[in-house]
């Protein structure tokens, strides 16, 4: 059973008392939003203080302030009073890492408000952080918790650990937070020294077996420790009881107790989070085995399965460190300054017990399977979509095998989406269904900045388009060197085929494409500007689009004509001196509802008497131009896709500078064909990802739900349909990759037949898979509680958008007839 954080408080230990009025004066002066006047201010000492491992080293207090209109809660962490061991109790470092993670990442941590290093205020340094109302599971075996919930809690724990291990120290300003190499070597010496300082005459009892353990650890440090291969941010005391879970949902909202954090070998965190398994003969139903939990973590973090010899060291090291900490607590109790009060009395016995367990583990013949447990793979394949090395059947060999560069980008993209975007999907959806739907969630902008820092920005830009932009804007030759910052805006320079492997991953979430600046219609509009724009047009509109500071819309479809035949377009673009006057009505102008949308690419007719395919032109229109009126948002099967949206727009004598024309009058069809080829393919790629997510959600539901005396996954009808879905998905993926390859090798015109095939096949396949997933989910499948209905609506729309199936089928048939005549 979980404890609410509000329940884990008690009276302040007399040994931990401080000047409350001095603290209050400091908070009023230094914490933004802290009530300036109050009727009551109370301080409670966290029960963390009287249970080892819950902030015992650094006393933790709940601060509660009542004013006339509200009650606010904060948490204070401070150094304990008295003589302290060297380098211990560094609340300054806790504040530093919490501030960096809270500001620059989506790692779940409490917000920090201020750090006070002036000991004259309350006697020791301290910092103030956010109070999190949630649940803490003090017993890792989760008594009185439902078995299915236990599995979810452990999976959330593994994902939380993976998320903090994913943080880029360079990007968030923690590059000097520690020395990543030789972490275990230094830690063994540090904790050996701490143990010796805490034991001996007048202190805690010194155990000879601990001295032997120290020597064994020195002799068995893994090679990866010195190379830095496993280096990154280390929490130092990561366990399930140092996590605050959401009050009602099985997800982590706060990782706490960062006193031991540094840069170092992340496998030490992993082993420490598993330490409660050591010595157990079994686990309660629903609690995963050690190997299953470890498999969850490795999949979520993209880490290799550890070798048994390495695992033996990491677990033994974890127990050794725990023993040293217990000895230190017992020593402080003997000296009279332990924050744990009387409960610290038994810490010496706990130290000796940890030492014995470590030796038992070291002497065990079998400590870990050589491979992840096979029975956990289906669950993992579902929950951690794409964490596996390839994620699809084609990844093991054959024609379409991504290069190492693309595989690395793909792995990083998957980690980002699963660690940063999936956890935010519900929050994004709530805002999109609220009265504030046409505003931008602040986390989206934070995610965009994080994606830039991770090098996952503008992935869609082909290398040849990037080269033209550099040449046009800066006037440099194709083999020159552009400004580094601008170069980074132009993406990694991928081919269409290479981007296909990445774009598929983006399709797994309706929110993902815009986070990486790879969402329609911006990608198509940027492609138009890169291929057909002049230097002035690029500087005015392309650069801010590349930066992600604005968004755009594409206005082509009209309500009064069959716009699938673009020759029917009636919107007029008439030259008037140094301007063009636009009149017409457009609808399904995707992106125009977004408050960041600043420019539209409008397709209309500049010459109604010219040959049929020379009448159309494209022009850039500032969305704030007089006479341009957004009439209403349109919905797709009830989804208005806020804040992006699809708008109906009228143009009434909209005057646009003549310099805004793209490529020249009568070139609209030429531009459209250049734009739509890659754009159609991007839709197909994302549909593969949407279908893949539907497959995994379908499987997860089937292996966790029982109907008619057996699991859904055991019913023959389900198995048959599941197999058919996988066949359809794999052959469609290969068709899409073939189309991308032809687009790279042969160009848009020669690849148009295969692109048309992909454009027909992908949405139909996705609809079949998603329909099956919805069916397996039953009533939940058609609700807005999960993402399937939204994915299905998007897939159905794409049987019409960028050309209906019938147009593409006609193209395919005509090409077949032409080949037959040859």
Secondary structure, DSSP 8 states (H G I E B T S, - for coil): --EEGGGSEE---GGG---HHHHHHHHHHHSTT--SS-SEEEEEEEGGGGSTTSS-SS-EEEEEEE-SS-EEEEEEEE--SS---TT---HHHHHHHHHHHHHH-------EEEEE--TTTTSS-EEEEE---SEE-SSTT-TTS-HHHHHHHHHHHHHHHHHHHH--TTTTT-TTSS--TTHHHHHHHHHHHHHHHHBSTTSB---HHHHHHHHHHHH---HHHHHTTTEEEE-SS--GGGEEE-SSSSSEEEE---TT-EEEETHHHHHHHTGGGTT-S---TTS--HHHHHHHHHHHHT-----HHHHHHHHHHHHHHHHHHHHHHHHHHHHT--TTGGGGGGHHHHHHHHHHHHHHHHT-S--S-SS--GGGHHHHHHHTTT-SSS-SGGGGSSS----HHHHHHHHHHHHHIIIIIGGGHHHHHHHHTSTTTTS--HHHHHHHHHHHHTT-SSTT-BHHHHHHHHHHHH---TTS---HHHHHHTTT-B-HHHHHHHHHHHTTSTTHHHHTT--TTHHHHHHHHHHH--HHHIIIIIHHHHHTS-EEEEE---TTS-TTSGGG---EEEEETTEEEEEEEEEEEETTTSTTEEEEEEEEES-TTS-GGGSEEEEEEETT-TTEEEEEEE-BTTB--TTT-EEEEEEEEEEEEGGGBSSSTT-HHHHHHHHHHHHHHHHHHHHHHHHHHHHHHHHHHHHH-EETTEEGGGSHHHHHHHHHHHHHHHHHHHHHHHHHHHHHHH-HHHHHHHHHHHHHHHHHHHHHHHHHHHHHHGGGGGSSSSSHHHHHHHHHHTTTTTS-HHHHHHHHHHHHHHHHH-
